[in-house]
Amino acid sequence: MNQPRATVVPDGVYALTASPEFARDALCFAAAESGLYRSTDGGLTWEPAFASLGEAGLTLTTAVAVSPSFKSDRTVFAAVPGGVLRSYDRGQTWYSAFLPTPPPLVSALAVSPNYAEDGTLFAATLDDGVYRSADRGVRWVAYNFGLLDLHVTCLAVSPDYADDETLFSGTESGIFESTNGARAWREVDFPMEYAPVLSLAIAGRRGEDRVIFAGTESAGIFRSGDAGCTWQQILSGDESSPVNAILVSSDYPSERLVLAVNGSVLVISQDGGNTWAESPLKHPVTEMLTSVAAPAGLGAGRPLLIGLSEGGVLCI
């Protein structure tokens, strides 16, 4: 791997994402304390993405997501206090959609893999549960039946959402699952009671054999090999090592590559989480790693973007 370089985003980064056409357009986004930032050179340089909003563009941005059909629809979503902004021109101009009052704080965004057909996306909030939009982000409705903990920190949508309508939400007290597009939720039997779950990732298996990874605030990483029925701890943790993000190879299980940010270090597993190693990169980072994106997918020599809690993005 190349030596990482921290690029200029002036304050703490909450989330990162990249165009599905990254190999061609090198486009990526960073959600940060002072707004959304946009890079057209793979993260080497950044510019404010909300410039068209004027002074209103200097606003906390807590999450960002792109459409899976970005090549054709050029759609980007960004979470700001009380609402979700959407752009149809690769993040240059924006339209507002405000969530019901009192304005909730959006913590995560997730887009249906079948977005081109169903126009569905989800917003997690820190006190008001999960909101869903079925009209490409124009209108939003709370979907919280059975969701016993409304402090939602992360979401993961099934790769087969078009068929199974399944998604998971990580909350302050555990994990909840919906199998009908968030219309109703059930609590998953997670082994750590009152363990805030900060990150979720779903591997590529279908049905009951699906593998799910859950990163916690202080108890490390857990894995389920049976769609959330049973769990085992595969990486221990402590209060200084929140697992803020997990990525899984799109070719899983044939390629059992898992990547996670664990406090101030990047950890990687080549065997589905059975064993872990710290990234060999000797970068001088002491602050928390907040997020990670693999614009070209996980694999040797492929680029990574890593968000830092005190500002900046590592380009690897």
C-alpha positions in Angstrom: 0.0 0.0 0.0 1.0 3.6 -0.5 1.9 5.9 2.3 -1.3 7.7 3.3 -1.8 11.4 3.0 -4.2 13.6 5.0 -6.1 15.9 2.7 -7.8 19.1 3.7 -11.3 18.9 5.1 -11.2 21.6 7.8 -13.0 19.8 10.7 -14.3 16.4 11.9 -15.5 14.0 9.3 -18.6 12.0 10.0 -19.1 9.9 6.8 -17.5 9.2 3.4 -18.8 7.9 0.2 -17.8 7.7 -3.5 -19.3 7.5 -6.9 -19.9 4.0 -8.2 -18.0 5.3 -11.2 -15.0 6.2 -9.1 -12.5 4.5 -11.4 -13.7 6.9 -14.2 -14.7 10.1 -12.4 -12.7 10.0 -9.1 -15.6 11.6 -7.4 -16.1 11.3 -3.6 -17.8 13.1 -0.7 -17.0 13.8 2.9 -19.7 14.8 5.4 -18.2 17.1 8.1 -19.0 19.5 10.9 -19.0 22.5 8.6 -20.8 21.0 5.6 -20.4 18.5 2.8 -17.1 18.5 0.8 -16.6 17.2 -2.7 -13.5 15.9 -4.4 -13.1 15.2 -8.1 -9.5 13.8 -7.9 -10.0 10.8 -5.6 -9.7 12.8 -2.4 -6.5 14.7 -3.0 -8.3 18.0 -2.9 -11.7 19.1 -1.6 -14.2 21.9 -2.1 -17.4 22.8 -0.3 -20.3 21.0 -2.0 -23.0 23.3 -0.6 -21.6 26.4 -2.3 -24.8 26.9 -4.2 -26.7 27.3 -0.9 -24.6 30.4 0.1 -24.2 30.9 3.9 -26.7 28.1 4.5 -24.1 25.8 3.1 -22.0 26.1 6.3 -24.1 23.5 8.2 -23.4 20.4 10.1 -23.6 17.4 7.7 -23.8 14.0 9.5 -24.2 11.5 6.7 -23.9 11.2 2.9 -24.9 8.5 0.4 -25.1 8.2 -3.4 -27.6 6.4 -5.6 -26.5 2.9 -6.8 -27.6 4.1 -10.2 -25.4 7.2 -9.9 -24.1 6.8 -13.5 -27.5 7.6 -14.9 -29.3 9.6 -12.2 -26.3 11.5 -10.7 -28.1 11.6 -7.3 -26.4 12.4 -4.0 -28.1 12.6 -0.5 -26.8 14.5 2.5 -28.1 14.7 6.0 -28.3 18.1 7.7 -30.0 19.2 10.9 -33.7 18.3 10.6 -33.6 17.1 7.0 -32.1 15.4 4.0 -30.8 17.3 1.0 -30.7 15.8 -2.5 -28.7 16.6 -5.6 -29.4 15.5 -9.1 -26.2 16.8 -10.7 -23.3 15.1 -8.8 -23.5 17.3 -5.7 -23.4 20.8 -7.3 -27.0 22.0 -6.6 -29.3 20.9 -3.9 -33.0 20.5 -2.9 -34.3 20.3 0.6 -36.6 17.8 2.3 -37.3 18.4 5.9 -38.3 15.7 8.3 -41.3 16.1 10.6 -40.9 18.4 13.6 -39.3 18.5 16.1 -36.4 18.3 13.7 -34.4 15.0 14.3 -30.7 14.6 14.0 -30.0 12.2 11.2 -27.1 9.8 12.0 -27.0 7.6 8.9 -28.4 7.2 5.4 -28.9 4.0 3.5 -30.2 3.6 -0.1 -32.0 0.6 -1.5 -29.8 -1.4 -3.9 -32.9 -1.4 -6.1 -33.2 2.4 -5.9 -33.5 2.8 -9.7 -36.9 0.9 -9.5 -38.2 1.5 -6.0 -36.8 5.0 -5.2 -36.4 3.9 -1.6 -34.0 5.2 1.0 -33.8 5.3 4.8 -32.6 7.8 7.4 -31.5 6.8 11.0 -32.0 9.4 13.7 -30.6 9.7 17.2 -33.9 10.2 19.0 -36.7 9.6 16.5 -36.0 6.1 15.1 -36.0 5.4 11.3 -37.5 7.4 8.5 -38.3 6.0 5.1 -38.8 7.8 1.7 -40.3 5.9 -1.2 -40.2 8.8 -3.6 -36.5 9.4 -3.9 -36.1 11.6 -0.9 -38.9 14.1 -1.4 -41.2 13.0 1.4 -40.3 11.1 4.6 -42.4 9.0 7.0 -41.3 7.5 10.4 -41.4 3.7 10.5 -40.9 2.7 14.1 -43.4 -0.1 14.9 -41.6 -2.5 17.1 -38.4 -0.4 17.2 -38.0 -0.3 21.0 -34.9 1.9 20.9 -35.3 5.1 18.9 -31.6 6.1 19.3 -30.4 4.6 15.9 -26.8 5.0 15.0 -26.4 2.9 11.8 -28.3 1.0 9.1 -27.5 -1.8 6.8 -29.7 -2.8 3.8 -29.8 -6.3 2.4 -28.1 -6.7 -1.0 -31.2 -8.6 -2.0 -33.6 -5.9 -0.7 -35.7 -6.1 -3.9 -36.6 -9.7 -2.9 -36.4 -9.8 0.9 -37.1 -6.2 2.0 -34.6 -6.7 4.8 -32.6 -4.2 6.7 -31.0 -3.9 10.1 -30.6 -0.9 12.5 -28.0 -0.6 15.1 -29.1 1.3 18.2 -27.8 2.3 21.6 -29.1 -1.0 23.1 -28.5 -3.5 20.3 -29.8 -4.5 16.9 -33.3 -4.6 15.3 -34.3 -6.3 12.0 -37.1 -5.5 9.6 -38.2 -7.9 6.8 -40.8 -5.6 5.3 -39.0 -2.5 4.4 -39.0 -0.9 7.9 -42.8 -1.1 8.3 -42.2 -3.3 11.4 -39.1 -4.2 13.5 -38.1 -7.0 15.8 -35.3 -7.0 18.3 -32.3 -9.3 17.5 -31.0 -11.5 20.3 -27.7 -9.7 20.5 -25.3 -11.0 23.2 -24.2 -7.7 24.7 -26.9 -6.1 26.7 -27.0 -2.3 26.3 -24.0 -2.4 23.9 -24.3 0.6 21.6 -23.9 -0.7 18.0 -22.1 1.9 15.8 -21.6 0.0 12.6 -23.2 -2.8 10.6 -22.2 -4.7 7.4 -23.9 -7.5 5.5 -22.0 -10.0 3.6 -23.2 -11.5 0.3 -24.9 -14.7 1.3 -28.7 -15.0 1.0 -31.3 -16.0 3.5 -30.4 -17.8 6.7 -26.8 -18.2 5.8 -26.2 -14.5 5.5 -23.2 -13.1 7.5 -23.6 -9.9 9.5 -20.9 -7.9 11.2 -21.6 -5.5 14.0 -19.2 -3.0 15.5 -19.8 -1.7 19.0 -18.8 1.3 21.0 -16.5 -0.6 23.5 -17.1 -4.4 23.0 -15.3 -4.8 19.7 -16.8 -6.6 16.7 -19.4 -9.4 16.6 -20.3 -11.7 13.7 -23.5 -13.7 12.9 -23.4 -16.5 10.4 -27.1 -17.2 10.5 -28.7 -13.8 9.6 -28.6 -12.5 13.2 -29.9 -15.5 15.1 -26.7 -16.2 17.0 -23.5 -14.1 17.4 -19.9 -14.5 18.5 -17.3 -11.9 19.4 -14.5 -11.9 16.9 -12.6 -8.8 18.0 -12.4 -7.6 21.6 -12.7 -3.9 22.4 -12.4 -1.3 25.0 -13.6 2.2 25.7 -10.9 3.8 23.6 -11.7 1.6 20.5 -15.1 2.4 19.0 -15.7 0.5 15.8 -17.1 3.3 13.7 -17.2 1.6 10.4 -17.0 -1.9 8.8 -16.5 -2.8 5.2 -16.9 -6.3 3.7 -15.7 -7.5 0.3 -18.5 -7.6 -2.4 -17.2 -11.1 -3.3 -17.7 -12.5 0.1 -17.6 -15.4 0.9 -15.2 -16.4 -1.9 -13.1 -13.5 -0.8 -13.5 -13.2 3.0 -12.0 -9.7 3.3 -13.2 -7.5 6.2 -12.0 -4.0 7.1 -12.8 -2.0 10.2 -11.8 1.2 11.9 -11.1 0.4 15.5 -10.4 3.5 17.5 -7.3 5.2 16.0 -6.2 2.2 13.9 -7.4 0.3 10.8 -7.7 -3.4 11.2 -8.1 -6.0 8.5 -9.1 -9.7 8.3 -8.5 -12.0 5.4 -10.6 -14.9 6.8 -14.0 -13.4 7.6 -13.0 -12.0 11.0 -11.4 -15.1 12.5 -8.1 -13.4 12.8 -7.2 -9.7 12.6 -4.1 -7.6 11.9 -3.5 -3.9 12.3 -2.8 -2.1 9.0 0.9 -2.1 8.3 0.8 1.6 7.5 2.8 3.6 10.0 0.7 6.8 9.7 1.0 9.3 12.6 -2.7 9.3 13.5 -3.6 9.7 17.1 -7.2 10.9 16.8 -10.2 8.6 16.2 -10.9 7.2 12.7 -14.6 8.0 12.1 -15.3 6.4 8.7 -13.9 4.5 5.8 -14.8 4.2 2.1 -13.4 1.8 -0.5 -14.3 3.5 -3.8 -13.1 0.7 -6.0 -14.0 -2.1 -3.6 -11.8 -3.9 -1.1 -8.6 -5.5 -2.4 -4.8 -5.2 -2.5 -3.7 -2.0 -4.1 -7.2 -0.5 -4.2 -7.7 3.0 -2.8 -9.1 3.8 0.6 -10.5 7.0 2.1 -10.4 7.3 6.0 -12.1 10.1 7.9 -10.5 11.7 10.9 -12.3 13.0 14.0 -10.3 16.2 14.2 -10.4 17.0 10.5 -9.0 15.6 7.3 -9.2 12.5 5.1 -6.5 9.9 4.7 -6.0 8.9 1.1 -4.4 5.5 0.9 
